């Protein structure tokens, strides 16, 4: 069982990765400092794993909150329903919230933990590949707004991340592919060796080969943990993790949350970023073809939806979190494994990509 830390001084925490970790109660108990805990899950995941997690919490005052499933419910109304349940059941500021589910559950539970009584503890138990390799690590929490994705939130680090790879056995194929988008992202933005490994092993990952999945999850988490340790609040290098996200968030918001999965939108956004980088003369055509081939092998979309015009995409991108002082910053590529964050690009290249795609 690989275990390593996200190194943030006094707020450092372990990431545990392995098979059967939901059957190891001590991992969870060690992360709960108080005498009460609330498990937050959704209608899909709760019937599969909630009772198992609850059995590990004997002797504690335990609550359960089961949310509706889907990106459409990652909003302030759902967040407020969590606060209402916590207050109704009189959970105090020494309570630990346990996020049991995918990225939506993790993000909204983390934001609730950051806000409830000005901050309580929380633990991440991600059950989707995307959450395991990305959203559960790093302390970004939040909800969506009709005008923009993840525009309301807070940085709030968990006390532990417990990744049981067995939970991927129940993951639908489309969700697996969506998670692979974030795995591919790490190779593209800063780990060329990993990208080459993914090219050779994508079929094993799609077939859910346990050893391949475990390696990809660990490598992705280590890559992200190193970036978060260097730049926790995204003042510099952490922004590289947004590769594909400015385009992708515009797709998600423009279509309506939940039409495309987050990983699907990010996959398309990464290829749009690669094509724009080629247009600027920063990336060679062969590298663009490699990225496209790998994304297609992962069964991910590479062309934005026809119903979103270039003008609408541009409008949505203008309210992205990466707009600073009126300037849009994008994560673009200078090679496989070499990404940069920049506002210094020819706007005509962006126009070409939005209209072409």
RODO-2510 file (C-alpha; in nm, 4 decimals, decimal comma):
residues 357
     n   res          X          Y          Z
     1     x     0,0000     0,0000     0,0000
     2     x     0,1722     0,3220    -0,1132
     3     x     0,1398     0,6022     0,1408
     4     x     0,2977     0,9434     0,0940
     5     x     0,2347     1,2943     0,2208
     6     x     0,1192     1,6187     0,0684
     7     x     0,3836     1,8328     0,2374
     8     x     0,2218     2,1498     0,3712
     9     x     0,3934     2,1903     0,7054
    10     x     0,1476     2,1664     0,9935
    11     x    -0,1325     2,0904     0,7453
    12     x     0,0434     1,7986     0,5766
    13     x    -0,1643     1,4863     0,5274
    14     x    -0,1255     1,1338     0,3945
    15     x    -0,2550     0,9848     0,0705
    16     x    -0,3177     0,6113     0,1052
    17     x    -0,3582     0,4095    -0,2157
    18     x    -0,4368     0,0400    -0,2424
    19     x    -0,6814    -0,2445    -0,2777
    20     x    -0,9198    -0,3139     0,0108
    21     x    -0,8522     0,0055     0,2049
    22     x    -1,2203     0,0400     0,2949
    23     x    -1,1688    -0,2762     0,4981
    24     x    -0,8919    -0,1124     0,7056
    25     x    -1,0755     0,0948     0,9678
    26     x    -0,7659     0,2331     1,1348
    27     x    -0,6801     0,4483     0,8337
    28     x    -1,0050     0,6384     0,8778
    29     x    -1,0046     0,6434     1,2568
    30     x    -0,6543     0,7899     1,2626
    31     x    -0,7797     1,0852     1,0596
    32     x    -1,0694     1,1712     1,2941
    33     x    -0,9548     1,3763     1,5968
    34     x    -1,2923     1,4275     1,7627
    35     x    -1,5866     1,2181     1,8811
    36     x    -1,8274     1,2843     1,5955
    37     x    -1,8297     1,2354     1,2194
    38     x    -2,0742     1,2806     0,9333
    39     x    -2,0535     1,0744     0,6149
    40     x    -2,1580     1,2701     0,3062
    41     x    -2,2288     1,0600    -0,0022
    42     x    -2,4745     1,0438    -0,2909
    43     x    -2,7603     0,8225    -0,4007
    44     x    -2,5366     0,6138    -0,6275
    45     x    -2,2398     0,5541    -0,3977
    46     x    -2,4147     0,5313    -0,0594
    47     x    -2,5822     0,1929    -0,1242
    48     x    -2,2429     0,0485    -0,2218
    49     x    -2,0063     0,1728     0,0480
    50     x    -2,1694     0,3887     0,3159
    51     x    -2,2502     0,1075     0,5554
    52     x    -1,8954    -0,0277     0,5300
    53     x    -1,7528     0,3103     0,6236
    54     x    -2,0041     0,3544     0,9046
    55     x    -1,9012     0,0247     1,0666
    56     x    -1,5533     0,1706     1,1182
    57     x    -1,6900     0,4543     1,3306
    58     x    -1,8205     0,2612     1,6305
    59     x    -1,8165     0,4646     1,9488
    60     x    -1,8527     0,7961     1,7648
    61     x    -2,1600     1,0111     1,7172
    62     x    -2,2196     0,9472     1,3449
    63     x    -2,4473     1,1179     1,0945
    64     x    -2,5257     1,0470     0,7311
    65     x    -2,6132     1,2882     0,4503
    66     x    -2,7017     1,1405     0,1111
    67     x    -2,7134     1,3901    -0,1741
    68     x    -2,8663     1,3560    -0,5194
    69     x    -2,6108     1,2406    -0,7756
    70     x    -2,4766     1,4673    -1,0482
    71     x    -2,2934     1,7865    -1,1357
    72     x    -2,6290     1,9659    -1,1587
    73     x    -2,6548     1,9465    -0,7769
    74     x    -2,3135     2,0982    -0,7053
    75     x    -2,4632     2,4303    -0,6031
    76     x    -2,5414     2,6579    -0,3095
    77     x    -2,8816     2,4996    -0,2503
    78     x    -2,7244     2,1583    -0,1935
    79     x    -2,4525     2,3122     0,0210
    80     x    -2,7147     2,4788     0,2374
    81     x    -2,8973     2,1480     0,2791
    82     x    -2,5776     2,0048     0,4291
    83     x    -2,5543     2,2947     0,6747
    84     x    -2,9188     2,2437     0,7711
    85     x    -2,8649     1,8759     0,8464
    86     x    -2,5526     1,9466     1,0513
    87     x    -2,7327     2,2110     1,2570
    88     x    -3,0471     2,0036     1,3031
    89     x    -2,8376     1,7173     1,4437
    90     x    -2,6248     1,9556     1,6526
    91     x    -2,2849     1,8610     1,5191
    92     x    -2,0193     2,0845     1,6729
    93     x    -1,6965     2,2365     1,5415
    94     x    -1,4944     1,9249     1,6330
    95     x    -1,6914     1,7137     1,3852
    96     x    -1,5180     1,5520     1,0891
    97     x    -1,6985     1,5397     0,7549
    98     x    -1,6204     1,2332     0,5429
    99     x    -1,6603     1,2776     0,1673
   100     x    -1,7528     0,9388     0,0211
   101     x    -1,7997     0,9647    -0,3546
   102     x    -1,6714     1,1330    -0,6672
   103     x    -1,5568     1,4849    -0,7377
   104     x    -1,8919     1,6522    -0,6780
   105     x    -1,9264     1,4961    -0,3331
   106     x    -1,5658     1,5745    -0,2473
   107     x    -1,5819     1,9367    -0,3610
   108     x    -1,9102     2,0203    -0,1898
   109     x    -1,8239     1,8325     0,1321
   110     x    -1,4889     2,0070     0,1486
   111     x    -1,6550     2,3464     0,1038
   112     x    -1,9075     2,2616     0,3738
   113     x    -1,6188     2,1646     0,6029
   114     x    -1,4369     2,4894     0,5233
   115     x    -1,7474     2,6935     0,6088
   116     x    -1,9376     2,5135     0,8852
   117     x    -1,8712     2,6901     1,2144
   118     x    -1,5794     2,8596     1,0326
   119     x    -1,4050     2,5328     0,9577
   120     x    -1,4188     2,1681     1,0605
   121     x    -1,2082     1,8662     0,9673
   122     x    -1,2763     1,6485     0,6664
   123     x    -1,1497     1,3295     0,5037
   124     x    -1,1615     1,2350     0,1365
   125     x    -1,2628     0,8817     0,0314
   126     x    -1,2849     0,9215    -0,3482
   127     x    -1,4658     0,6472    -0,5389
   128     x    -1,4168     0,7615    -0,9012
   129     x    -1,0908     0,7673    -1,0954
   130     x    -1,1185     1,1406    -1,1578
   131     x    -1,1616     1,2141    -0,7883
   132     x    -0,8811     0,9751    -0,6946
   133     x    -0,6223     1,1344    -0,9220
   134     x    -0,7316     1,4971    -0,9053
   135     x    -1,0106     1,6563    -0,7050
   136     x    -0,9501     1,4720    -0,3747
   137     x    -0,5900     1,5982    -0,3549
   138     x    -0,4914     1,9573    -0,2952
   139     x    -0,7699     2,1163    -0,0920
   140     x    -0,9674     2,2934    -0,3650
   141     x    -1,3325     2,2889    -0,2641
   142     x    -1,6390     2,4634    -0,3974
   143     x    -1,9648     2,4718    -0,5890
   144     x    -2,0799     2,5877    -0,9305
   145     x    -2,2712     2,9021    -1,0212
   146     x    -2,4961     2,9313    -1,3282
   147     x    -2,2448     3,1804    -1,4707
   148     x    -1,9325     2,9750    -1,4059
   149     x    -1,7976     2,6449    -1,2768
   150     x    -1,6275     2,6308    -0,9345
   151     x    -1,6560     3,0072    -0,8948
   152     x    -1,7537     2,9876    -0,5259
   153     x    -1,5302     2,7945    -0,2894
   154     x    -1,2320     2,7844    -0,0563
   155     x    -0,8973     2,6173    -0,0080
   156     x    -0,9395     2,3661     0,2745
   157     x    -0,7054     2,0681     0,3051
   158     x    -0,8340     1,7265     0,4158
   159     x    -0,6798     1,5342     0,7026
   160     x    -0,6303     1,2290     0,4800
   161     x    -0,7106     1,0893     0,1373
   162     x    -0,8007     0,7196     0,1340
   163     x    -0,8044     0,5730    -0,2183
   164     x    -0,9433     0,2198    -0,2357
   165     x    -0,8807     0,1102    -0,5950
   166     x    -1,1460    -0,1618    -0,5582
   167     x    -1,4153     0,1062    -0,5835
   168     x    -1,3292     0,1384    -0,9534
   169     x    -1,4845    -0,2062    -1,0093
   170     x    -1,8307    -0,0455    -0,9879
   171     x    -1,7415     0,2613    -1,1947
   172     x    -1,9254     0,2985    -1,5288
   173     x    -1,7038     0,2975    -1,8375
   174     x    -1,7830     0,6578    -1,9250
   175     x    -1,6719     0,7695    -1,5768
   176     x    -1,3500     0,5680    -1,6114
   177     x    -1,2696     0,7466    -1,9365
   178     x    -1,3446     1,0824    -1,7747
   179     x    -1,0910     1,0028    -1,5034
   180     x    -0,8313     0,9048    -1,7620
   181     x    -0,8496     1,2599    -1,8983
   182     x    -0,7031     1,3925    -1,5748
   183     x    -0,4406     1,1157    -1,5741
   184     x    -0,3347     1,2136    -1,9273
   185     x    -0,3207     1,5756    -1,8127
   186     x    -0,0301     1,5052    -1,5779
   187     x     0,1729     1,3584    -1,8614
   188     x     0,0993     1,6488    -2,0932
   189     x     0,1715     1,9290    -1,8479
   190     x     0,4925     1,8082    -1,6859
   191     x     0,5721     1,4362    -1,7048
   192     x     0,6726     1,3281    -2,0553
   193     x     0,7927     0,9896    -1,9310
   194     x     0,4492     0,9202    -1,7824
   195     x     0,2825     1,0314    -2,1049
   196     x     0,4894     0,7768    -2,2980
   197     x     0,3930     0,5084    -2,0440
   198     x     0,0264     0,5975    -2,0925
   199     x     0,0627     0,5591    -2,4696
   200     x     0,1886     0,2056    -2,4156
   201     x    -0,0627     0,1120    -2,1449
   202     x    -0,3895     0,2875    -2,2297
   203     x    -0,5535    -0,0406    -2,3315
   204     x    -0,4635    -0,1931    -1,9942
   205     x    -0,6142     0,1058    -1,8184
   206     x    -0,9336     0,0864    -2,0208
   207     x    -0,9512    -0,2861    -1,9357
   208     x    -0,9119    -0,1963    -1,5636
   209     x    -0,5915    -0,3887    -1,5160
   210     x    -0,5350    -0,3497    -1,1389
   211     x    -0,1591    -0,3038    -1,1570
   212     x    -0,1811    -0,0458    -1,4361
   213     x    -0,4540     0,1513    -1,2581
   214     x    -0,2659     0,1474    -0,9283
   215     x     0,0491     0,2767    -1,0979
   216     x    -0,1378     0,5504    -1,2875
   217     x    -0,3197     0,6657    -0,9728
   218     x    -0,0027     0,6771    -0,7647
   219     x     0,1986     0,8566    -1,0339
   220     x    -0,0783     1,1123    -1,0859
   221     x    -0,1179     1,1768    -0,7119
   222     x     0,2570     1,2146    -0,6627
   223     x     0,2779     1,4600    -0,9517
   224     x    -0,0079     1,6656    -0,8110
   225     x     0,1153     1,6473    -0,4502
   226     x     0,4528     1,7879    -0,5548
   227     x     0,2885     2,0831    -0,7305
   228     x     0,0501     2,1530    -0,4410
   229     x     0,3363     2,1423    -0,1896
   230     x     0,5175     2,4055    -0,3974
   231     x     0,2168     2,6321    -0,4591
   232     x    -0,0827     2,5531    -0,2388
   233     x    -0,3037     2,8495    -0,3328
   234     x    -0,2293     2,8722    -0,7034
   235     x    -0,0102     3,1799    -0,7151
   236     x     0,2253     3,0171    -0,9653
   237     x     0,2994     2,6630    -1,0791
   238     x    -0,0269     2,5134    -0,9498
   239     x    -0,2101     2,6938    -1,2292
   240     x    -0,0498     2,4414    -1,4680
   241     x    -0,2992     2,1875    -1,3327
   242     x    -0,5672     2,3847    -1,5179
   243     x    -0,4487     2,2573    -1,8560
   244     x    -0,7632     2,2207    -2,0670
   245     x    -0,9865     2,3557    -1,7926
   246     x    -1,0588     2,7049    -1,9243
   247     x    -1,1935     2,5592    -2,2477
   248     x    -1,3486     2,2663    -2,0590
   249     x    -1,5296     2,4742    -1,7993
   250     x    -1,6793     2,6857    -2,0770
   251     x    -1,8131     2,3684    -2,2380
   252     x    -1,9617     2,2445    -1,9087
   253     x    -2,1224     2,5776    -1,8265
   254     x    -2,2448     2,6421    -2,1786
   255     x    -2,4094     2,3018    -2,2183
   256     x    -2,5544     2,2931    -1,8667
   257     x    -2,3793     2,1107    -1,5833
   258     x    -2,3880     1,7351    -1,6265
   259     x    -2,4360     1,7128    -2,0042
   260     x    -2,0659     1,6426    -2,0486
   261     x    -1,8679     1,4939    -1,7618
   262     x    -1,5895     1,7119    -1,6274
   263     x    -1,3186     1,4825    -1,7623
   264     x    -1,4791     1,4779    -2,1056
   265     x    -1,4787     1,8574    -2,1213
   266     x    -1,1186     1,8727    -1,9961
   267     x    -1,0089     1,6216    -2,2600
   268     x    -1,1560     1,8344    -2,5363
   269     x    -1,0082     2,1461    -2,3744
   270     x    -0,6601     1,9931    -2,3613
   271     x    -0,6647     1,9183    -2,7326
   272     x    -0,7924     2,2697    -2,8048
   273     x    -0,4987     2,4016    -2,6001
   274     x    -0,2610     2,1747    -2,7938
   275     x    -0,3993     2,2930    -3,1284
   276     x    -0,3749     2,6555    -3,0198
   277     x    -0,0142     2,5945    -2,9113
   278     x     0,0566     2,4517    -3,2570
   279     x    -0,1069     2,7558    -3,4175
   280     x     0,1270     2,9805    -3,2156
   281     x     0,4269     2,7789    -3,3314
   282     x     0,4979     2,6490    -2,9821
   283     x     0,4099     2,2818    -3,0343
   284     x     0,4869     2,0550    -3,3271
   285     x     0,2141     1,8776    -3,5238
   286     x     0,3444     1,5360    -3,4209
   287     x     0,2901     1,6125    -3,0541
   288     x    -0,0647     1,7288    -3,1263
   289     x    -0,1308     1,3996    -3,3065
   290     x     0,0095     1,2026    -3,0117
   291     x    -0,2201     1,3856    -2,7708
   292     x    -0,5230     1,3339    -2,9933
   293     x    -0,4470     0,9645    -3,0454
   294     x    -0,4147     0,9017    -2,6718
   295     x    -0,7357     1,0873    -2,5873
   296     x    -0,9257     0,8965    -2,8558
   297     x    -0,7819     0,5669    -2,7278
   298     x    -0,9216     0,6605    -2,3862
   299     x    -1,2616     0,7075    -2,5565
   300     x    -1,2731     1,0800    -2,4880
   301     x    -1,4129     1,3639    -2,7027
   302     x    -1,1672     1,5860    -2,8878
   303     x    -1,4068     1,8256    -3,0648
   304     x    -1,6322     2,0713    -2,8755
   305     x    -2,0091     2,0417    -2,9084
   306     x    -2,1475     2,1979    -3,2248
   307     x    -2,4187     2,3888    -3,0364
   308     x    -2,1592     2,6058    -2,8606
   309     x    -2,0468     2,8817    -3,0935
   310     x    -1,7043     3,0394    -3,0755
   311     x    -1,8644     3,3618    -2,9544
   312     x    -2,0418     3,1818    -2,6706
   313     x    -1,7230     2,9983    -2,5712
   314     x    -1,5334     3,3264    -2,5633
   315     x    -1,8055     3,4845    -2,3493
   316     x    -1,7906     3,2018    -2,0959
   317     x    -1,4111     3,1984    -2,0863
   318     x    -1,4162     3,5686    -1,9979
   319     x    -1,5549     3,4871    -1,6511
   320     x    -1,3046     3,2076    -1,5826
   321     x    -1,1117     3,2175    -1,2533
   322     x    -0,7881     3,2507    -1,4485
   323     x    -0,8872     3,5960    -1,5766
   324     x    -0,6762     3,8486    -1,3836
   325     x    -0,7058     4,2263    -1,4311
   326     x    -0,9129     4,1643    -1,7410
   327     x    -0,6557     3,9388    -1,9080
   328     x    -0,7347     3,5764    -1,9880
   329     x    -0,4548     3,3397    -1,8944
   330     x    -0,4367     3,0006    -2,0625
   331     x    -0,2304     2,6917    -1,9969
   332     x    -0,0596     2,6104    -2,3263
   333     x     0,2058     2,3623    -2,4362
   334     x     0,5623     2,3995    -2,5590
   335     x     0,6074     2,0241    -2,5796
   336     x     0,4799     1,6974    -2,4365
   337     x     0,5489     1,7391    -2,0663
   338     x     0,6117     2,1138    -2,0894
   339     x     0,3239     2,3503    -2,0089
   340     x     0,3187     2,7238    -1,9450
   341     x     0,0621     2,9658    -1,8008
   342     x     0,0441     3,2780    -2,0103
   343     x    -0,1674     3,5740    -2,1138
   344     x     0,0927     3,6615    -2,3767
   345     x    -0,0504     3,5019    -2,6880
   346     x    -0,1859     3,6211    -3,0199
   347     x    -0,5654     3,6570    -2,9785
   348     x    -0,6058     3,5552    -3,3415
   349     x    -0,4814     3,2070    -3,2495
   350     x    -0,7564     3,1733    -2,9899
   351     x    -1,0139     3,3031    -3,2369
   352     x    -0,8971     3,0479    -3,4924
   353     x    -0,9329     2,7574    -3,2472
   354     x    -1,2757     2,8644    -3,1230
   355     x    -1,4145     2,9155    -3,4723
   356     x    -1,2409     2,6118    -3,6235
   357     x    -1,3538     2,3722    -3,3523
***
